[in-house]
Amino acid sequence: MASIELRGQQVPGIDKVLSKEALAFLESLERRFGPTRKKLLAARGRRSGDFKFLAETEGVRKGDWKVAPTPADLQKRHVEITGPVERKMMINALNSGADVFMADFEDALSPTWANIVIGHINLMDAVRRTLTFTSPEGKQYKLNDKIATLLVRPRGWHLHEKHILVQGEPISASLADFGLSFFHNARAILLRGTGPYFYLPKIESYLEARLWNDVFVAAQEALGLPRGTIRATVLIETLPAAFEMDEILYELRDHMSGLNAGRWDYLFSLIKELRGRKGLWLADRAQLTMTVPFMRAYSELLVATCHKRGAHAMGGMAPFIPSRKDPKINEVALAKTREDKLREIRDGFDGTWVAHPDLVPIAKEVFDKELGKPHQKERLREDVKVRAEQLTDLQVPGGKITEGGVRNNISVALQYLSSWLGGNGAVAIFNLMEDAATAEISRSQLWLWVQSKAKLDDGRALDRALYDKLRQEELGKLSGSHLSEAASVLDKLVGSSDYPLFLTLPAYELLD
């Protein structure tokens, strides 16, 4: 045990989470798989803007194979609600009536050491149905008899956990989150008739999926559980992964449940991967809907690929937060939510995401009425024929960059970063639930526009001087802690000549 070291502050319950046995399990995972993870991260970006379907894996794409059969409690995934591993939010989500709750250690959580440790305590209590919460006003919360099926999203391969070191180096945050969740909860959750189910984020290649599969096999062997006990759903939220959907399903086929269309991270990835392309620009974020050509190609390809292989195809997020003050805002937003969910069903999706419990009923109503069965995996969408250039042609008919769009990106990024630096990773901004993914697309668009001096619809160039002016004005409208730090982080991200690959990497160094 001398080779594993903890550097985090003392948190109530930490000994329960980071027991000697749990730490030994984490150390074994890091020693065995950490070096491969680092090699795969170093290989990222290898396509250099040249995106096409891989010749080396043509046999996989043309092969006749299926993923493992879907467990009974994952057959119906009409509505999945997501949220951080925060006690009250977890109770409300599990009780919401949704089919699935994704407990999030990634984009919806600010990874302070206290949040990570307490999050695992909360997860352990949720699995054992002992999760309770009492508000400062004395209101008590507890789990209903019937709750949503639990899935857990660990942090992505690119992130590290600086508070746990093996041989003096921070361990993988993915292995830390997965390892603690699996070690403490796998057996307990199996006793309740469900299983250890996970969402896997930010994957960029089938080799990264293979690494996850190897981790699953080793973890199951270590705990004496049969291969295939674990089930995973992969978020297709990077451009490289969009070209390797079949391959990702194949690598995880013994543990696979489905793929999810992670729209905001996908948009952020498009900028990251294609940033060297001459003349690249993207219209305002509000115009980048799932109906624009390149997003439609991506989503239809996902459905067709999943159903061909017997996997669930999960739709994107409905981020609206209902207003208690303005019924008109709710009326418009709920109509858009209904329209978006109808589109997903008609495209062939088997379920969808929502960010707030109040959206569960409308999403369930749409799916129950329009679909009327647990899923539609038999609908193969053989009509879908997506070419590589359709995924990388970012033209938006009628698209434009407006001052309002620039201001919205600045304000969202500032508000989100200030909250994240204060320990909160799921933030209601302008009646939308924002997380790290939406902050990433906001700052990425700002970087792209400023670096290329993109033209606004009024003819002005968005150079650094105009950005500074608008940023200062938007900052002046806000109040709260950590705003100066947030402005400093955003300015560095936007002003860097080299595109910072993830905003969470430099920002993480500012967290306790």
VODREN-827590 format. One record per residue (C-alpha): residue number from 1; residue in three letters; x negated, z, y. Coordinates in Angstrom, 1 decimal. Each point is the difference from the previous one (the first is absolute). Last residue first. Layout:
BEGIN
n, res, x, z, y
NUM, Ala, X, Z, Y
...
//
This chain:
BEGIN
n, res, x, z, y
512, Asp, 9.6, -4.0, 21.9
511, Leu, 0.7, -3.5, 1.3
510, Leu, -2.2, -1.9, 2.5
509, Glu, -2.0, -1.7, -2.8
508, Tyr, 3.3, -1.4, -1.4
507, Ala, 0.5, -2.0, 3.2
506, Pro, -3.0, -2.1, -0.7
505, Leu, 1.3, -0.9, -3.5
504, Thr, 3.7, 0.1, 0.8
503, Leu, -0.2, -3.0, 2.3
502, Phe, -1.0, -2.2, -2.9
501, Leu, -2.2, -3.1, -0.1
500, Pro, -1.4, 0.4, 3.6
499, Tyr, -0.2, -3.6, 1.3
498, Asp, -3.5, -0.7, 1.3
497, Ser, 0.0, -0.6, 3.8
496, Ser, 1.6, 3.4, 0.5
495, Gly, 2.3, 0.3, 3.0
494, Val, 3.3, 0.5, -1.9
493, Leu, -1.3, 2.6, -2.4
492, Lys, -2.1, 1.8, 2.6
491, Asp, 2.9, 0.1, 2.5
490, Leu, 2.3, 1.3, -2.7
489, Val, -2.3, 2.8, -1.0
488, Ser, -0.5, 1.1, 3.7
487, Ala, 3.7, -0.2, 0.7
486, Ala, 0.8, 2.1, -3.1
485, Glu, -2.6, 2.6, 1.1
484, Ser, 1.6, 0.1, 3.5
483, Leu, 3.4, 0.3, -1.6
482, His, -1.0, 2.9, -2.3
481, Ser, 2.8, 2.3, 1.3
480, Gly, 3.2, -1.1, 1.7
479, Ser, 1.3, -2.2, 2.7
478, Leu, 0.6, -3.7, 0.4
477, Lys, 1.0, -2.3, 2.8
476, Gly, -3.5, 0.1, 1.5
475, Leu, -1.4, -1.3, -3.3
474, Glu, 2.2, -3.1, 0.4
473, Glu, -1.4, -0.7, 3.5
472, Gln, -3.6, 0.6, -1.1
471, Arg, 0.4, -2.3, -3.0
470, Leu, 1.6, -2.7, 2.2
469, Lys, -2.9, 0.1, 2.5
468, Asp, -2.7, 0.2, -2.7
467, Tyr, 1.6, -2.9, -1.9
466, Leu, 0.1, -2.1, 3.1
465, Ala, -3.7, 0.6, 0.6
464, Arg, -0.9, -0.6, -3.6
463, Asp, 1.6, -3.5, 0.1
462, Leu, 3.6, -0.8, -0.9
461, Ala, 0.1, -3.4, 1.8
460, Arg, 2.9, -0.5, 2.3
459, Gly, 2.3, -3.0, -0.5
458, Asp, 3.4, 1.8, 0.1
457, Asp, 0.4, -0.3, -3.8
456, Leu, -3.3, 1.8, -0.4
455, Lys, -3.1, -1.9, -0.7
454, Ala, -2.5, 1.4, -2.4
453, Lys, -3.4, 1.2, 1.3
452, Ser, -1.4, -0.6, -3.5
451, Gln, -1.5, 3.5, -0.3
450, Val, 2.9, 1.6, 1.9
449, Trp, 2.7, -1.7, -2.1
448, Leu, -1.7, 0.7, -3.3
447, Trp, -0.8, 3.6, 0.8
446, Leu, 3.5, 0.7, 1.3
445, Gln, 1.5, -1.6, -3.1
444, Ser, -2.2, 2.2, -2.2
443, Arg, 0.9, 3.1, 2.0
442, Ser, 3.7, -0.5, -0.6
441, Ile, -0.4, -1.2, -3.6
440, Glu, -2.0, 3.1, -0.8
439, Ala, 2.4, 2.4, 1.8
438, Thr, 2.8, -1.5, -2.1
437, Ala, -1.9, 0.7, -3.2
436, Ala, -1.1, 3.5, 1.1
435, Asp, 3.6, 1.1, 0.3
434, Glu, 2.9, -0.7, 2.3
433, Met, 3.6, 0.9, -0.7
432, Leu, 2.0, -1.9, 2.6
431, Asn, 2.4, 1.3, 2.7
430, Phe, -2.5, -0.7, 2.8
429, Ile, -2.7, 2.1, -1.8
428, Ala, 0.8, 2.3, -2.9
427, Val, -3.3, 1.1, -1.5
426, Ala, -1.2, 0.4, -3.6
425, Gly, -3.8, 1.0, 0.0
424, Asn, 0.1, 3.4, 1.7
423, Gly, -3.2, 1.9, 0.2
422, Gly, -0.8, 0.0, 3.7
421, Leu, -2.3, -3.0, -0.4
420, Trp, 2.9, -1.8, -1.6
419, Ser, 2.3, 0.9, 2.9
418, Ser, -2.4, -1.3, 2.6
417, Leu, -0.6, -3.1, -2.1
416, Tyr, 3.7, -0.7, -0.4
415, Gln, 0.8, 0.4, 3.7
414, Leu, -3.0, -2.1, 1.1
413, Ala, 0.6, -2.7, -2.5
412, Val, 3.7, -0.2, 0.7
411, Ser, -0.6, -0.1, 3.8
410, Ile, -2.7, -2.7, -0.2
409, Asn, 2.0, -2.2, -2.5
408, Asn, 3.2, 0.4, 2.2
407, Arg, -1.9, -0.9, 3.1
406, Val, -1.4, -3.2, -1.6
405, Gly, 3.4, -1.0, -1.2
404, Gly, 1.6, 0.6, 3.4
403, Glu, -2.8, -2.0, 1.6
402, Thr, 1.1, -2.8, -2.3
401, Ile, -1.8, -2.0, -2.7
400, Lys, 2.1, -2.9, -1.3
399, Gly, 1.6, -1.4, -3.1
398, Gly, 2.5, -2.9, 0.1
397, Pro, -0.7, -0.9, -3.6
396, Val, -2.7, 2.4, -1.2
395, Gln, -3.2, -1.6, -1.2
394, Leu, -2.1, 2.2, -2.3
393, Asp, -0.9, -2.6, -2.5
392, Thr, -1.9, 2.2, -2.6
391, Leu, 2.6, 0.5, -2.7
390, Gln, 1.4, -3.5, 0.3
389, Glu, -3.5, -1.4, -0.3
388, Ala, -0.4, 1.5, -3.5
387, Arg, 3.1, -1.9, -1.3
386, Val, 3.2, 1.8, -1.1
385, Lys, 2.3, -1.6, -2.5
384, Val, 3.2, 2.2, -0.4
383, Asp, 2.7, -1.9, -1.9
382, Glu, -0.8, 2.0, -3.1
381, Arg, 1.5, 3.0, 1.7
380, Leu, 0.0, 1.9, -3.3
379, Arg, 3.4, 1.8, 0.3
378, Glu, -0.2, 2.1, -3.1
377, Lys, -1.7, 2.7, 2.0
376, Gln, 3.3, 0.7, 1.8
375, His, 0.1, 3.7, 0.1
374, Pro, 2.1, 3.1, -0.8
373, Lys, 3.3, -2.0, 0.2
372, Gly, 2.7, -0.6, 2.7
371, Leu, -2.3, -2.1, 2.1
370, Glu, 2.1, -0.6, 3.1
369, Lys, 2.2, 3.1, -0.1
368, Asp, -2.6, 2.5, -1.3
367, Phe, -2.8, -1.5, 2.1
366, Val, 1.9, 0.0, 3.2
365, Glu, 1.6, 3.4, -0.4
364, Lys, -3.4, 1.5, -1.1
363, Ala, -1.6, -1.4, 3.2
362, Ile, 2.8, 1.4, 2.2
361, Pro, 0.0, 3.4, -1.7
360, Val, -3.8, 0.4, 0.0
359, Leu, -0.4, -0.7, 3.8
358, Asp, 0.9, 3.5, 1.0
357, Pro, -2.8, 1.3, -2.2
356, His, -2.7, -1.7, 2.2
355, Ala, -2.8, -2.4, -0.8
354, Val, 1.7, -2.5, -2.3
353, Trp, -1.5, -2.2, -2.7
352, Thr, 1.6, -2.6, -2.2
351, Gly, 1.1, -1.0, -3.5
350, Asp, 0.1, -2.7, -2.6
349, Phe, -1.0, -2.9, 2.3
348, Gly, 1.4, -3.4, -0.8
347, Asp, 0.0, -1.9, 3.3
346, Arg, 3.8, 0.7, 0.3
345, Ile, -0.6, 3.7, -0.5
344, Glu, -2.7, 0.0, 2.6
343, Arg, 2.1, -1.9, 2.5
342, Leu, 2.9, 2.5, -0.5
341, Lys, -2.4, 2.8, 0.7
340, Asp, -1.2, -1.6, 3.3
339, Glu, 3.6, -0.7, 1.1
338, Arg, 1.0, 3.6, -0.7
337, Thr, -3.0, 1.4, 1.9
336, Lys, 0.8, -2.4, 3.0
335, Ala, 3.6, 1.3, 0.1
334, Leu, -1.3, 3.6, -0.2
333, Ala, -2.3, -0.6, 2.9
332, Val, 2.7, -1.6, 2.2
331, Glu, 2.6, 2.7, -0.7
330, Asn, -2.6, 2.8, 0.2
329, Ile, -1.2, -1.0, 3.5
328, Lys, 3.6, -0.3, 1.1
327, Pro, 0.8, 3.5, -1.3
326, Asp, -2.6, 1.5, 2.5
325, Lys, -0.7, 3.7, -0.1
324, Arg, -0.5, 1.0, -3.6
323, Ser, -2.2, -3.1, -0.6
322, Pro, -0.6, -1.2, -3.5
321, Ile, -3.7, -0.5, -0.9
320, Phe, -0.6, -3.7, -1.0
319, Pro, -3.0, -0.8, -2.3
318, Ala, 1.7, -2.1, -2.6
317, Met, -3.0, -0.6, -2.2
316, Gly, -0.7, -3.0, -2.3
315, Gly, 1.3, -1.2, -3.3
314, Met, -0.9, 1.0, -3.6
313, Ala, -0.5, -2.6, -2.7
312, His, 0.3, 1.7, -3.4
311, Ala, -2.1, -1.3, -2.9
310, Gly, 0.9, -2.2, -2.9
309, Arg, -2.9, -2.4, 0.4
308, Lys, 2.0, -3.0, 1.3
307, His, 2.0, 2.4, 2.1
306, Cys, -3.0, 1.4, 1.8
305, Thr, -1.6, -3.4, 0.8
304, Ala, 3.3, -1.5, 1.3
303, Val, 0.8, 3.0, 2.2
302, Leu, -3.6, 0.2, 1.4
301, Leu, 0.0, -3.8, 0.7
300, Glu, 3.2, 0.4, 1.9
299, Ser, -1.4, 2.8, 2.1
298, Tyr, -3.2, -1.9, 0.9
297, Ala, 1.7, -3.3, 0.8
296, Arg, 2.5, 1.8, 2.1
295, Met, -2.7, 1.8, 1.9
294, Phe, -1.8, -3.4, 0.7
293, Pro, 3.2, -1.7, 1.1
292, Val, 1.5, 2.6, 2.3
291, Thr, 3.0, 1.7, -1.7
290, Met, -1.7, 3.3, -0.8
289, Thr, -0.3, 0.7, 3.7
288, Leu, -3.0, -0.4, 2.3
287, Gln, 1.9, -0.4, 3.2
286, Ala, 0.0, 3.8, 0.8
285, Arg, -3.8, 0.0, -0.5
284, Asp, -0.4, -2.5, 2.9
283, Ala, -1.4, -3.4, -1.1
282, Leu, -3.3, -0.3, -1.9
281, Trp, -3.1, -1.8, 1.0
280, Leu, -2.7, -2.0, -1.7
279, Gly, -1.6, -2.8, 2.0
278, Lys, -3.2, -0.2, -2.0
277, Arg, 0.2, 2.0, -3.2
276, Gly, -2.4, 2.9, -0.1
275, Arg, 2.8, 2.6, 0.0
274, Leu, 1.5, -1.4, -3.2
273, Glu, -0.6, 3.0, -2.3
272, Lys, 0.6, 2.8, 2.6
271, Ile, 2.8, -1.8, 1.7
270, Leu, 1.8, -0.6, -3.2
269, Ser, -0.7, 3.5, -1.2
268, Phe, 1.9, 1.5, 2.9
267, Leu, 3.0, -2.2, -0.9
266, Tyr, -0.2, 1.2, -3.6
265, Asp, -0.3, 3.6, 1.1
264, Trp, 3.3, -0.5, 1.8
263, Arg, 1.8, -1.8, -2.8
262, Gly, -0.8, 2.1, -3.1
261, Ala, 1.9, -2.3, -2.5
260, Asn, 0.0, 2.2, -3.1
259, Leu, -1.1, -0.9, -3.5
258, Gly, 1.2, 1.3, -3.3
257, Ser, 0.0, 2.4, -2.9
256, Met, -3.5, -0.4, -1.5
255, His, -1.9, 2.4, -2.3
254, Asp, -0.8, -2.2, -3.0
253, Arg, 0.1, -3.1, 2.3
252, Leu, -2.5, 1.5, 2.5
251, Glu, -2.5, -2.9, -0.2
250, Tyr, 2.8, -2.5, -0.5
249, Leu, 2.1, 1.1, 2.9
248, Ile, -3.1, -0.3, 2.3
247, Glu, -0.8, -3.4, -1.4
246, Asp, 3.5, -1.3, 0.6
245, Met, -0.1, 1.3, 3.5
244, Glu, -3.4, -1.4, 0.8
243, Phe, 0.5, -2.2, 3.1
242, Ala, 2.2, 2.6, 1.7
241, Ala, -2.8, 2.5, -0.8
240, Pro, -2.4, -1.8, 2.3
239, Leu, 2.5, 0.1, 2.8
238, Thr, 0.5, 3.8, -0.2
237, Glu, 3.2, 1.9, -0.3
236, Ile, 1.1, -0.7, -3.5
235, Leu, 0.9, 3.6, -0.8
234, Val, -0.6, 0.7, -3.7
233, Thr, 2.5, 2.0, -2.1
232, Ala, -1.5, 2.1, -2.7
231, Arg, 1.2, 1.7, -3.2
230, Ile, -2.0, 2.6, -1.9
229, Thr, 0.8, 0.8, -3.6
228, Gly, -1.3, -3.5, -0.9
227, Arg, -2.9, 1.4, -2.1
226, Pro, 1.2, 3.1, -1.8
225, Leu, -0.8, 3.4, 1.5
224, Gly, -2.9, 2.3, -1.2
223, Leu, -0.8, 1.2, 3.5
222, Ala, -3.5, -1.6, 0.1
221, Glu, 1.4, -3.1, -1.8
220, Gln, 2.7, -0.4, 2.6
219, Ala, -2.6, 0.3, 2.8
218, Ala, -2.3, -2.5, -1.6
217, Val, 2.7, -2.6, -0.5
216, Phe, 1.3, 0.4, 3.5
215, Val, -3.4, -0.3, 1.6
214, Asp, -0.7, -3.2, -1.9
213, Asn, 3.4, -1.3, 1.2
212, Trp, -1.0, 0.9, 3.6
211, Leu, -3.3, -1.9, -0.4
210, Arg, 1.8, -3.0, -1.4
209, Ala, 2.2, 0.0, 3.1
208, Glu, -3.1, -0.1, 2.1
207, Leu, -1.2, -2.9, -2.1
206, Tyr, 3.3, -1.7, 0.6
205, Ser, -0.8, -0.1, 3.7
204, Glu, 0.8, 1.5, 3.3
203, Ile, 1.9, 3.2, -0.8
202, Lys, 1.2, 1.8, 3.2
201, Pro, 2.5, 2.4, -1.7
200, Leu, 0.9, 1.1, -3.6
199, Tyr, 3.4, 1.6, -0.5
198, Phe, 0.0, 2.5, -2.9
197, Tyr, 2.2, 1.3, -2.8
196, Pro, -0.9, 3.0, -2.2
195, Gly, 3.0, 0.1, -2.2
194, Thr, 3.7, 0.9, -0.4
193, Gly, 1.8, 2.1, -2.6
192, Arg, -0.6, 3.4, 1.5
191, Leu, -2.8, 0.9, -2.5
190, Leu, -1.8, -3.1, 1.2
189, Ile, -0.1, 1.3, 3.5
188, Ala, -1.7, 3.2, -1.1
187, Arg, -2.5, -1.8, -2.1
186, Ala, -1.0, -2.4, 2.8
185, Asn, 0.1, 2.6, 2.8
184, His, -3.3, 1.8, 0.6
183, Phe, -2.5, -2.5, -1.3
182, Phe, 2.0, -3.1, 1.2
181, Ser, 0.5, 1.2, 3.6
180, Leu, -3.5, 1.4, 0.3
179, Gly, -1.6, -3.2, -1.4
178, Phe, 2.1, -2.4, 1.9
177, Asp, -0.7, 1.6, 3.3
176, Ala, -3.7, 0.6, -0.6
175, Leu, -0.5, -3.3, -1.8
174, Ser, 1.5, -1.9, 2.9
173, Ala, -1.9, 2.1, 2.6
172, Ser, -3.2, -1.1, -1.7
171, Ile, -2.6, 2.7, 0.0
170, Pro, -2.2, 1.0, 2.9
169, Glu, -3.7, -0.1, -0.9
168, Gly, -2.2, 3.1, -0.4
167, Gln, -0.3, -0.3, -3.8
166, Val, 3.8, 0.0, -0.2
165, Leu, 1.6, 1.0, 3.3
164, Ile, 3.6, 1.2, 0.8
163, His, 0.9, 0.5, 3.7
162, Lys, -0.9, -3.5, 1.1
161, Glu, 2.7, -1.6, -2.2
160, His, -0.7, -3.8, 0.2
159, Leu, 2.1, -3.0, 0.9
158, His, -0.6, -3.6, -1.0
157, Trp, 1.7, 0.4, -3.4
156, Gly, 3.3, 0.8, 1.6
155, Arg, 1.7, 3.5, 0.3
154, Pro, 2.2, 1.2, -2.8
153, Arg, 3.7, -1.0, -0.1
152, Val, 2.2, 2.2, -2.3
151, Leu, 3.2, -1.0, -1.7
150, Leu, 2.9, 2.4, -0.6
149, Thr, 3.4, -1.0, -1.4
148, Ala, 2.6, 1.2, 2.5
147, Ile, 1.8, 3.3, -0.4
146, Lys, 3.0, 1.3, -2.0
145, Asp, 0.3, 3.8, -0.2
144, Asn, -0.6, 0.1, 3.8
143, Leu, -3.4, 1.2, 1.4
142, Lys, -0.1, 2.9, 2.5
141, Tyr, 0.2, 0.4, 3.8
140, Gln, 0.8, 3.2, 1.8
139, Lys, 0.9, 0.2, 3.7
138, Gly, -1.6, 3.1, 1.6
137, Glu, -0.6, -1.4, 3.5
136, Pro, -3.7, -0.2, -0.7
135, Ser, 1.0, -2.2, -3.0
134, Thr, -0.1, 1.3, -3.6
133, Phe, -1.3, -2.4, -2.6
132, Thr, 0.2, -0.2, -3.8
131, Leu, -1.7, -1.9, -2.8
130, Thr, 0.4, 1.7, -3.4
129, Arg, 1.1, -3.1, -1.9
128, Arg, -3.2, -0.1, -2.1
127, Val, -1.0, -3.5, 1.2
126, Ala, 0.9, 1.0, 3.6
125, Asp, -2.1, 3.2, -0.2
124, Met, -3.0, -2.0, -1.1
123, Leu, 0.5, -2.5, 2.7
122, Asn, 0.3, 2.7, 2.6
121, Ile, -3.3, 1.5, -1.1
120, His, -1.5, -3.5, 0.1
119, Gly, 1.1, -0.5, 3.5
118, Ile, -1.3, 3.5, 1.0
117, Val, -3.5, -1.1, -1.1
116, Ile, 0.2, -3.4, 1.7
115, Asn, 1.7, 1.2, 3.2
114, Ala, -2.5, 2.8, 0.3
113, Trp, -3.0, -2.3, -0.4
112, Thr, 1.4, -2.3, 2.7
111, Pro, 1.1, -3.3, -1.5
110, Ser, 2.7, -1.0, 2.6
109, Leu, 2.8, -1.0, -2.4
108, Ala, 2.4, -3.0, 0.2
107, Asp, -2.7, -2.6, -0.8
106, Glu, -1.5, 1.7, -3.1
105, Phe, 0.9, 3.3, -1.7
104, Asp, 3.6, -1.2, -0.3
103, Ala, 2.7, 1.3, -2.3
102, Met, 2.0, -3.0, -1.0
101, Phe, 3.6, 1.0, -0.6
100, Val, 2.0, -2.1, -2.4
99, Asp, 3.7, -0.7, -0.7
98, Ala, 1.0, 1.2, 3.4
97, Gly, 2.8, 2.5, 0.2
96, Ser, -1.7, 2.0, 2.8
95, Asn, -0.9, 3.1, -2.0
94, Leu, -3.5, -1.1, -0.8
93, Ala, -0.5, -1.2, 3.6
92, Asn, 1.4, 3.2, 1.6
91, Ile, -2.1, 2.2, -2.3
90, Met, -3.1, -2.1, 0.7
89, Met, 0.5, 0.0, 3.7
88, Lys, 0.3, 3.8, 0.1
87, Arg, -3.2, 0.6, -2.0
86, Glu, -2.3, -2.7, 1.4
85, Val, -1.4, -2.4, -2.6
84, Pro, 0.6, -2.9, 2.4
83, Gly, 2.9, -2.4, -0.2
82, Thr, 1.6, -2.9, -1.9
81, Ile, 3.5, -0.7, -1.1
80, Glu, 0.6, -2.5, -2.9
79, Val, 3.4, -1.7, -0.3
78, His, 1.0, -2.4, -2.8
77, Arg, -2.6, 1.4, -2.5
76, Lys, 2.1, -0.2, -3.2
75, Gln, -2.1, -0.4, -3.1
74, Leu, -2.5, 2.6, 1.1
73, Asp, 1.7, 3.0, -1.7
72, Ala, 0.2, -1.9, -3.3
71, Pro, -3.7, -1.0, -0.1
70, Thr, -0.7, -3.7, 0.6
69, Pro, -1.5, -1.9, -3.0
68, Ala, -3.7, -0.8, 0.4
67, Val, -1.0, -3.2, 1.9
66, Lys, 0.7, -3.4, -1.4
65, Trp, -2.1, -2.9, -1.4
64, Asp, 0.0, -3.7, -0.3
63, Gly, -3.1, -1.2, 1.7
62, Lys, -0.1, -2.5, 2.9
61, Arg, -1.0, 2.6, 2.6
60, Val, -2.4, 1.7, -2.4
59, Gly, -1.6, -3.3, -1.0
58, Glu, -0.5, -0.9, 3.7
57, Thr, -2.1, 3.1, 0.4
56, Glu, -3.4, -1.6, 0.9
55, Ala, 1.6, -2.7, 2.1
54, Leu, 1.3, 2.6, 2.4
53, Phe, 3.0, -0.9, 2.3
52, Lys, -1.2, -0.9, 3.4
51, Phe, -1.3, 1.7, 3.1
50, Asp, -3.1, -1.1, 1.9
49, Gly, -0.2, 2.5, 2.9
48, Ser, -3.2, 1.5, -1.1
47, Arg, 1.1, 0.4, -3.7
46, Arg, -2.5, 2.8, -0.6
45, Gly, 1.6, 2.3, 2.5
44, Arg, -0.1, 2.9, -2.5
43, Ala, -3.0, 0.0, -2.3
42, Ala, -1.4, 3.2, 1.5
41, Leu, 3.3, 1.8, -0.8
40, Leu, -0.3, -1.2, -3.6
39, Lys, -3.5, 1.4, -0.3
38, Lys, 1.0, 3.3, 1.4
37, Arg, 3.0, 0.3, -2.3
36, Thr, -2.2, -0.8, -3.0
35, Pro, -2.4, 2.8, 1.0
34, Gly, 2.9, 2.5, 0.4
33, Phe, 1.5, -0.7, -3.4
32, Arg, -1.9, 2.3, -2.5
31, Arg, -1.5, 2.5, 2.3
30, Glu, 3.2, 0.2, 2.1
29, Leu, 2.3, 0.4, -2.9
28, Ser, -2.1, 2.7, -1.7
27, Glu, -0.3, 1.8, 3.3
26, Leu, 3.7, 0.0, 0.6
25, Phe, 0.7, 1.4, -3.5
24, Ala, -2.7, 2.7, 0.6
23, Leu, 1.7, 0.9, 3.3
22, Ala, 3.4, 0.3, -1.8
21, Glu, -1.5, 2.3, -2.6
20, Lys, -1.7, 2.3, 2.5
19, Ser, 3.2, 0.2, 2.0
18, Leu, 0.5, -2.1, 3.1
17, Val, 3.8, 0.0, 0.3
16, Lys, 0.7, 3.7, -0.9
15, Asp, -3.2, 1.2, 1.7
14, Ile, 1.2, -1.8, 3.2
13, Gly, 3.2, 1.9, 0.2
12, Pro, -0.4, 1.1, 3.6
11, Val, -2.6, -2.3, 1.5
10, Gln, -3.7, 1.0, 0.4
9, Gln, -1.8, -2.6, 2.0
8, Gly, -1.4, -3.1, -1.7
7, Arg, -3.6, -0.4, -1.1
6, Leu, 0.3, 0.1, -3.8
5, Glu, -2.9, -1.0, -2.2
4, Ile, -0.4, -1.6, -3.4
3, Ser, -3.5, -0.1, -1.5
2, Ala, -0.2, 3.8, -0.6
1, Met, 3.0, -0.3, -2.4
//
